[in-house]
Amino acid sequence: MPDAQAQAAVQALAAQVLWSAFALAVVFGAVAQHTHFCTMGAVSDAFTMGDWARLRMWALAGGVAIIGFNAMAALGWVDAGKSIYAAPRLIWLSHAVGGLMFGFGMVLASGCGSKTLVRLGGGNLKSLLVFIVLGLSAFATLKGLPAVARVASVDRVAWTLPATQDLPSLLALATGAARGPLALGLGLALGGALVGWALARPEGRRADVLLGGIVTGAVVAALWWVSGVLGHLAEHPQTLEEAFVATNSQRMESLSFVAPLAYTIDWFLFFSDRSKLLTIGIVSTLGVVLGSAAAALATRSFHWEGFRGVEDTANHLIGGALMGVGGVTAMGCTIGQGLSGLSTLSIGSAIALAAIIGGALLALRWQVWRLERA
């Protein structure tokens, strides 16, 4: 195939991938706005009010995503090792430190990266500031002075595993069993356990909980298919190497909302630079805002909201910065590591998620202590 035809074919494939990712992100944004899907809100509800409904929604989403990804892995469609979450090098300290920072920051900023986009679509101007601060902080931690500090400190502490860090690969190496059946069995067992826990109580079977959990998990799994199957090239016509089109990481991707916010700002600022191309992360960021706005307008819940005062502004500034630095250090957020990464059964994703929840609980306890002291 001539070079021009090959390039046109790759561009056409990239367009299919981008439109598919955008459509899925719009669905996620609309459903998250309608059901109030939010990891920080789920932890806060359980901690402060003893209301576990949103945590069960999140668990349902995680279970569906795990089952979906590992079913595809068993069929040979996707490989966890071809994502950023399952590399053999386990940077456990980065996951732990970054996760704690992100979790603490998302409480201060009234929500994680995805919730920031959902709230922005609903007219929340505080979230616009968080978007900008989070994105700039994340970009600096990817490429700036904080990146140098990150690479020279926490990223140096790591364990190199004998296989990729997803559980099916490690167990396959240890037992000699085939990885496909292991992926399916583990996916059904662990994902099914989460689904079972989510549905065990009546609050987990409410219509909004079922809608938010099932659709969010399905979107994560579907985006893995879009990136890892539809957008996969066994041999790129220009590089003659394996490639995943329209990704920033050059690997298959699903939903994540830390680095993609940074890349969205970068694309906006340098739009005239032809090297700045749209990616799955960028269109997903835009799609969530649009989907949320459409749902808010349709239900007449859209309203403008600003800061209450100086302290409120400071909390959101600090929270956005902590999420940007922490999210890049941990290699993901509550969606990136918590749902997309965890769906691959990555050990690093489990560490990052545990640290994020721990950071959120610390922030909530700190807020309670301040109120009691006042």
C-alpha positions in Angstrom: 0.0 0.0 0.0 1.5 3.4 -1.0 2.5 5.7 1.9 -0.3 8.2 1.3 -3.0 5.5 1.3 -1.5 3.9 4.4 -1.5 7.2 6.2 -5.1 7.9 5.2 -6.2 4.5 6.5 -4.5 5.2 9.9 -6.2 8.6 10.0 -9.6 7.1 9.2 -9.0 4.5 12.0 -8.0 7.2 14.4 -11.2 9.1 13.6 -13.3 6.0 14.4 -11.5 5.5 17.7 -11.9 9.2 18.7 -15.6 9.4 17.9 -16.2 6.1 19.7 -14.3 7.3 22.8 -16.1 10.6 22.7 -19.5 9.0 22.5 -18.7 6.7 25.4 -17.5 9.7 27.5 -20.7 11.6 26.7 -22.7 8.6 28.1 -20.5 8.5 31.2 -20.8 12.2 31.8 -24.6 12.1 31.4 -25.1 9.1 33.7 -22.7 10.5 36.3 -24.6 13.7 36.4 -27.9 12.0 36.7 -26.9 9.4 39.3 -24.3 11.5 41.2 -21.6 8.9 40.6 -18.6 10.1 42.6 -15.9 8.2 44.4 -15.2 11.0 46.9 -18.9 11.4 47.6 -19.2 7.6 48.1 -16.5 7.6 50.7 -17.9 10.7 52.3 -21.4 9.4 52.5 -20.2 6.2 54.2 -17.9 8.0 56.6 -20.1 10.9 57.6 -23.6 9.5 57.3 -23.4 5.8 57.2 -25.0 5.8 53.7 -23.4 3.1 51.6 -25.5 3.5 48.4 -22.9 5.3 46.3 -20.1 3.1 47.5 -22.2 0.1 46.3 -22.7 1.9 43.0 -18.9 2.3 42.7 -18.3 -1.4 43.6 -20.9 -2.4 41.0 -19.0 -0.3 38.4 -15.7 -1.9 39.4 -17.1 -5.4 39.2 -18.6 -4.9 35.8 -15.3 -3.4 34.5 -13.3 -6.3 35.9 -15.6 -8.9 34.4 -15.7 -7.1 31.1 -11.9 -6.6 30.7 -10.9 -10.1 31.8 -13.5 -11.7 29.6 -11.9 -9.9 26.7 -8.4 -11.0 28.0 -9.6 -14.6 28.1 -10.6 -14.3 24.4 -7.2 -12.9 23.5 -8.6 -9.5 22.5 -6.7 -7.4 25.0 -3.6 -7.8 27.1 -3.1 -6.1 30.5 0.6 -5.9 29.9 0.0 -3.5 27.0 -1.5 -0.9 29.3 0.3 1.5 31.6 -1.1 -0.3 34.6 0.6 -3.7 34.4 4.3 -3.1 33.7 6.7 -5.6 35.4 8.2 -2.7 37.3 6.0 -2.0 40.4 6.6 1.5 41.6 4.7 0.9 44.9 6.0 3.9 46.7 4.8 6.3 43.9 1.4 4.6 44.0 1.2 5.0 47.7 2.4 8.6 48.1 0.6 9.8 45.0 -2.6 8.1 46.0 -2.5 9.7 49.4 -2.0 13.1 47.9 -4.8 12.6 45.4 -7.2 11.3 47.9 -6.6 14.2 50.3 -6.9 16.7 47.5 -10.1 15.4 46.1 -11.8 16.0 49.4 -10.6 19.6 49.5 -11.6 20.1 45.9 -15.1 18.6 46.4 -14.5 15.7 44.0 -11.9 13.8 41.9 -11.0 14.6 38.3 -14.1 13.0 36.8 -16.4 14.7 39.3 -14.7 18.0 38.5 -15.7 17.6 34.8 -19.2 16.5 35.7 -19.7 19.4 38.0 -18.3 21.8 35.4 -20.9 20.5 32.9 -23.5 21.3 35.5 -22.4 25.0 35.8 -20.0 24.8 38.7 -17.4 27.5 38.2 -15.4 26.2 41.2 -14.7 23.1 39.1 -13.4 25.3 36.2 -10.6 26.5 38.6 -9.9 23.0 39.8 -9.7 21.8 36.2 -7.1 24.4 35.3 -5.0 23.9 38.5 -5.2 20.1 38.3 -4.3 20.1 34.6 -1.3 22.5 35.0 -0.1 20.7 38.1 -0.4 17.3 36.3 1.5 18.7 33.3 4.3 20.0 35.5 4.5 16.6 37.2 4.7 14.9 33.8 7.3 17.1 32.2 8.4 20.0 34.5 10.4 20.5 37.7 8.1 18.3 39.8 8.6 15.6 37.2 12.4 15.7 37.9 11.8 15.5 41.6 9.3 12.6 41.1 11.7 10.5 39.0 14.6 11.2 41.3 12.7 10.2 44.5 9.7 8.0 44.8 9.9 6.5 41.3 13.3 5.0 42.2 11.7 2.7 44.8 10.4 -0.2 42.9 10.1 -4.0 42.7 10.8 -5.7 39.3 8.5 -8.6 39.0 9.1 -11.7 36.8 6.0 -10.9 34.8 3.6 -8.1 34.2 2.0 -7.1 37.4 -1.6 -8.2 36.6 -2.7 -11.2 38.7 -3.5 -13.6 35.8 0.1 -13.2 34.4 1.7 -13.7 37.8 -0.4 -16.7 38.6 0.2 -18.2 35.1 4.0 -17.9 35.7 3.8 -19.4 39.2 1.5 -22.3 38.3 2.2 -22.9 34.6 -1.5 -22.6 33.9 -2.8 -20.8 30.8 -3.3 -17.1 31.3 -6.6 -16.9 29.5 -8.6 -19.2 31.7 -7.0 -17.7 34.8 -8.0 -14.2 33.6 -11.6 -15.4 33.1 -11.7 -17.2 36.5 -10.2 -14.4 38.5 -12.3 -11.8 36.7 -15.5 -13.7 37.4 -14.5 -14.3 41.0 -13.3 -10.9 42.0 -15.6 -8.9 39.8 -18.5 -11.1 40.8 -17.7 -10.6 44.5 -17.9 -6.8 44.0 -21.2 -7.1 42.1 -22.5 -9.4 44.8 -21.6 -7.1 47.6 -23.1 -4.1 45.7 -26.4 -5.9 45.3 -26.5 -7.5 48.7 -28.5 -4.7 50.3 -31.6 -2.9 49.1 -29.8 0.4 48.7 -27.5 -1.3 46.1 -30.5 -2.3 44.0 -32.0 1.1 43.6 -32.6 2.2 40.0 -30.0 5.1 40.1 -27.4 2.8 41.8 -27.9 0.1 39.1 -27.8 2.6 36.3 -24.7 4.4 37.5 -22.8 1.2 38.4 -23.6 -0.9 35.3 -23.2 1.9 32.8 -19.9 3.2 34.2 -18.4 -0.2 34.4 -19.6 -1.0 30.9 -18.1 2.3 29.5 -14.7 1.4 31.1 -14.8 -2.0 29.5 -16.0 -0.7 26.1 -13.3 1.9 26.0 -10.7 -0.9 26.5 -12.2 -2.5 23.5 -12.1 0.7 21.5 -8.5 1.3 22.3 -7.1 -2.2 22.5 -9.1 -3.9 19.7 -10.5 -1.3 17.3 -7.5 1.0 17.6 -4.8 -1.7 17.6 -2.4 -2.0 14.8 -0.2 -5.1 14.7 2.2 -3.2 12.5 2.0 0.6 12.0 2.7 1.4 8.3 5.2 4.1 9.2 7.1 2.6 12.2 6.4 -1.1 11.3 5.8 -1.6 15.0 2.8 -2.5 17.1 0.7 0.6 17.9 -2.5 1.8 19.5 -3.8 4.8 17.6 -4.9 8.1 19.2 -3.4 7.5 22.6 -1.0 9.7 24.6 0.8 6.8 26.3 1.2 4.8 23.0 -0.5 1.9 24.8 -4.1 0.9 25.0 -6.1 3.2 27.3 -9.5 3.5 29.0 -11.1 6.3 31.1 -8.7 8.4 33.2 -8.9 12.0 34.3 -5.5 13.4 35.5 -3.0 13.4 32.7 -5.8 13.7 30.1 -6.8 17.1 31.7 -3.2 18.2 31.2 -3.1 17.1 27.6 -6.4 18.8 27.0 -5.0 22.2 28.2 -1.8 21.6 26.2 -3.9 20.8 23.0 -6.0 24.0 23.6 -3.0 26.2 24.1 -1.0 24.9 21.2 -3.9 24.1 18.8 -2.1 25.6 15.8 0.9 23.2 16.4 0.2 20.3 14.0 2.0 17.9 16.2 -0.8 18.4 18.9 -3.3 15.8 17.9 -6.6 14.7 19.5 -6.3 11.6 21.6 -8.7 9.3 23.5 -7.9 11.2 26.8 -8.6 14.6 25.3 -11.9 13.7 23.7 -13.0 11.8 26.8 -12.4 14.9 28.9 -14.5 17.0 26.5 -17.2 14.3 26.2 -17.7 14.1 29.9 -18.3 17.8 30.2 -20.7 17.8 27.3 -22.6 14.7 28.5 -23.0 16.2 32.0 -24.2 19.5 30.6 -26.7 17.8 28.4 -28.1 15.8 31.3 -28.2 18.9 33.6 -30.0 21.0 31.0 -32.4 18.2 30.2 -33.4 17.7 33.9 -33.3 21.5 34.6 -30.6 21.0 37.3 -28.1 23.2 35.5 -27.2 26.2 37.7 -24.2 28.5 38.1 -22.2 28.1 41.3 -19.2 30.0 42.6 -17.0 30.2 45.7 -18.4 30.9 49.1 -15.3 32.8 50.3 -11.5 32.8 50.6 -11.3 29.5 52.5 -13.4 27.7 50.0 -11.2 29.1 47.2 -8.0 28.1 48.9 -9.3 24.6 49.6 -10.1 24.1 45.9 -6.8 25.5 44.8 -4.8 23.3 47.1 -7.0 20.3 46.3 -6.6 20.7 42.6 -2.8 21.0 42.9 -2.6 17.9 45.2 -4.7 15.9 42.7 -2.5 17.0 39.7 0.8 16.1 41.4 -0.6 13.1 43.2 -2.5 11.7 40.3 0.5 11.7 38.0 2.7 10.3 40.7 0.2 7.5 41.4 -0.3 7.0 37.6 -4.0 7.6 37.8 -7.1 8.7 39.7 -10.2 7.1 41.2 -11.3 6.3 37.6 -7.9 5.7 36.0 -6.4 3.5 38.7 -9.6 2.8 40.6 -11.7 1.4 37.7 -9.6 1.2 34.5 -6.5 0.0 36.2 -8.2 -2.2 38.7 -10.1 -3.9 35.9 -6.8 -5.3 34.6 -6.2 -6.8 38.1 -3.0 -4.8 38.5 -1.3 -4.9 41.9 -0.2 -1.3 41.5 -3.7 -0.2 40.8 -4.9 -1.9 44.0 -2.1 -0.1 46.0 -3.0 3.3 44.4 -6.7 2.8 45.1 -6.2 1.9 48.7 -3.9 4.9 49.1 -6.5 7.2 47.5 -9.2 6.0 49.9 -6.8 6.4 52.8 -6.0 10.0 51.8 -9.7 10.8 51.5 -10.4 9.4 54.9 -7.6 11.4 56.4 -9.0 14.6 54.8 -12.5 13.8 56.1 -11.2 13.2 59.6 -9.2 16.5 59.4 -12.3 18.4 58.4 -14.3 16.9 61.2 -11.5 17.8 63.7 -11.5 21.4 62.4 -15.3 21.6 62.9 -15.1 20.1 66.4 -12.3 22.5 67.3 -14.3 25.5 66.0 
